[in-house]
Amino acid sequence: MKKFLSNNIHWLLFIVVGINLIVGFINFTYSKQDFIAIFFGIVGVLGITYLVIHIEIRKRRRPKEEE
């Protein structure tokens, strides 16, 4: 279980933040604070998406470098 979490924690973080953004859209009222929260949520999802892609690319290159 520990090895599974250490290898896939970035996906878990991506799922949690994505669900949080979806819930934010569901409870969306057209106030200034909601627009700011959704904007920061989208920025957060984009940042975590970049990290997930970067980590997966590094994981796929690693076996080639070890040979």
N, C-alpha and C positions, 0 to 999 in steps of 0.2 A: 504494500500500500504506500509506503514511504517513497519507494522508487517511482511508482506511478505518479504520485503527486509532484515529486521533484521534476519529472519530465514533462508534465502537462499542466502545471500551475498557471501558466500564461493563458491557456485556453479557458480555465475556470474563471480567471479574472475577466477575460473578454466576455464570457457569458453573463457574469454577474453585472457588469457595467452595461451591457446591452439590454438586459432585462430591466435594469433601473431606468434607462432612457425610454424604453417602451412604456413603462408605468408612468413616467413623466408626461409622455404624450397623451396617455389615457386620461390623466387628471388635469389636463391643460385647460386653464382659464386664461383669457386674453389680458393678463396684467403684465406690467413691466418686469416684475420679478420672475414670472414664468418664462418670458422670452429670454431673460438673462440665464436662467437655470438651464433651459433647453440648449442655448448656445454653448454653454460650458459643458453640458453633457455630450453634445456632438463633438466638441474639441477633444474631450476625454476618450470617446470611442475611436476617433481617428488616431489619437496617440497610441492607444492600446492596440489598434489594428496594425499600426506600423511596427510596434514591438513584437507582436505575434509573428508577422511576416519575417521580420529580421531574425528572430530566434529560430524559426523553422528553416530558413535558408542556411543558417549556421549549422543546425543539426544535420542537414543533408550533406553539407560540404565536409563535415568532420571525418567520416569514414574514408574519404578519398585522401585526406591529408595524412592519415595514420599509416597508409600503405607505403 
